[in-house]
Amino acid sequence: MGHSMGGGLGTWYSAMFPEQIEKLICIDLLSFGPMALNKHVKAARNSVLETIKTQKKLENPVQPTYDHEDAVARAFMASNLIANIFLGNEGGDDQVTHITQKSVETLMKRGLIEVNKNEYTWSADFRLRIPTAFNMTEDMSVEFASKVQCPHLVIKAVQGPRYMSDEVYSRIQGVFRKYNPNFVYRELEGGHHLHLNTPETVAPIINRFLDKKFDTSAAQEEEHKPQFDL
């Protein structure tokens, strides 16, 4: 089970090693978004340059510190700003709050480290912010999607980003449905962090999926209809 990038990594792993995975749950990510082929070289170059820059920072670390209230406020603003940029809402009246203050405080229980009394810094590995050098074309995204064989649940936030055009999104979703009789797709109201903001709507779907006994004997090459409803 993974959220966002974690769900994408879980999908990759499930496609590459289907014999190891019993069930896959992805929260607010259908698939890593494909990139046009003519953008791959530039993106790979940027990844290498960002890797070098980050490595230099790690060799001579300067840790900013904040009191707890300030750190939570910064994380709250940054998370919602990033979400609105992905949706094209930055700076406009249609900005959406994708994570609540309470949810940020929950995340900061592991997202902050106390370095001095009431002085905190971030616990995250800065290397996770480096854009990947390995991007996918649509054909690659489709190939990975077609190889996921286990029962697979995607819970998508209605107000969350899709990271690709609606047309590509529909095509990739169709590939999951075509090759996996146990693919379940549910959309729920909420933003990117809906599992934190409204766990009471997300958790029951996940629990029913985990409890469900699936028939995994169907042939992979057939057109399938979902065998159940959550």
N, C-alpha and C positions, 0 to 999 in steps of 0.2 A: 504494500500500500504506500502510495506516495502522492504528495501534493505538488502541482506545478512541475518544476524540473525533476523532482523525485519521481513523479508519475511517468515522465518521458523516459527517464533512465530505466524504470521498471519495464516499460513497454519494449525498449531495445533489448533488455536482458531476456525477457520472455520470448521474444522472437528468435534470439540467438540460441537460447538454451531451454526450449519448450519442455524438455523432459524433467527439468528441475522445478518448474513452477506449477503449483496446484491452482491458485487463483490470483488474479491481478485486479487491483483497485486503483484507479487514477482519479484524483480530485482536481477539477478545473484545468485539465489538459487532455485533449484528444490525442495529439501527436506533436512532436517538435515541428515547427513550421518550416516548410521547404523554402529554399532560397533560389532565385534565378541563377542559372549557371554562370552568367557573365558577371556576377557579383562575388563569386567564390574566391578568386585570387585576392581581391582587395580586402575581403573579410579575413582571409588567412593571414595576410600581411599585418592587418590591424591587431589580430590576436597575438602574433609574435612580438610586436612592439609593446603591447600592453603587458605581456608576460615579462619582458625585460624590465619595464618600468616598475612593475609590482615586485619583482625580485630585488631590485635596488632598495625599495622601501622596506622590505623584510630584512635586508642586511643591516640597515640602519633605522630600526623602528622608532618612530615618535608616536607615542600613544596619547591621543587626546583624552582628557577626562572630563566627566560631567557629574553633577549631582543626579540622583535617580530620576527626579521629576523632569529635569531638562533632557536627559537621555531618552526617556519615554516619549516626550513631546517631539523630539527630533525624529525618532523612529516612526511615530504616527504620521507626521507630515511627509516624510520621505516615502513611506509605503504608499500612501494615497496619491502623492504626486506622480510616482512611477506608474501606478495603475492607470491614472487618467491620461498620461502621455501615450501609453499603449492603445488607449481607446480614442485618441485624438481629441481629448477634452481639456487639455491643459490650458489653464488660464480663463476658461469660459464659464458661463453660468450653468452649464450642464455637468459640472464636475460631480463625481460620485464618491461617497465615503466607502472605500472597499474594506477597511478594517477599522473596528471600533477601538476606542481607548482601552476598554477592558481587555480586548484580545491582544493589543500591543503589550499590556502589562503582563499577560500570560506568557507571551513570547519572550519578553525581557528577563524572565526568570532564568533562562539559559542563554539569552542573547547578551547579557552584561556580566562583567567580572568586576568585583570590588577590588581595587588596587590599594586604596587607603580608606580610612573611615569616611563613608558617604561620598567617595569618589569612585566612579565607575568608568570602564572602557568597554569596547565591543569585544565579544568572544569569537566572532566569525572569522573564518579563514579568508583573507582578502583575495586569495587565488580563485575563489569561487566567483568573483566578479569579472574575471577575465573572459571576454567573449570567446566562444569555441572556434578553433581552427577547422573543426570537422563539421561542415554544414551539409545539408541534404538537398538534393533536387526532389521534385515531386515524384519522379519514378522511384527514387530510393525510399521516400516516405511510404509510398504504396507497397513496395516490396516488404518493408519491415511490418507494415500493418497486416499483410496477408499471411505472415508467419506466426502470429500470436494464436495459439491453439487452446489455451486454458480458458475457463470461465473468466470473463473480463467485464468489469463494471467501470463505467465512466460517469462521474457526477460533474456536470458542467454548470458553472454559475452563469445565470442569464446576463448579469451585468459584468462578467469577467471578460478579459481579452481572449480572442481566438488565435492570435499570432499568425494569421494567414487570412486570405480572402474567403468570403462565404462560399464561393464556388469550389475552391480547393478543399475547404473544410468538409463540404458535403460529399465530395468524391472520396476523400480518405475515410470518412465515416461509413460510406457505402462499402468500401473494401473490408473494413472490420466486420460489417454485417454479412457480407458475402461468404467470407472464409471461416467465420466462427459462429456456430449455432448458439453459442452461449455468451454472445456479446450483448451487454445491457447498457443502454444510454439513457440517462435521466438528466433533465435540466431543472434546476431549482432557482428560485429567486435569491439574489444576493450577489456580492462581489467576489473577488478573487480569494478572499479568506473566509468564505461562507462556513467552512467546517469549524472555524474558531468563533465566528460571530453568532452562528445559529446551529450549534451541534445537535439541538433537539430535532432538526429536520433532516440532517445528514446521517446521523448515527443509526436511526432505524433502518434506513435503506441498506447501509453497510452490513448491519447485523443480519438482516434477512438474506442478503447475498451470501454471507459467510455460512449461514445455517442451511442454505439450499443444497440439496443433493442434485448434481447435474449428470446428464447423460453425455459423456464425452466420446462416444463411439461413432458419431456421425462422420461421414467422409468429408475431407477438407475441400474438395473441389466442387461441391454442390452448392446451389443457392439455398440459403437457410432462412427460416423464420424463427424469431425468438420462441423458446419453449415455455416461457414463464413470464410473469410480471412481478415487479417488486413494488 
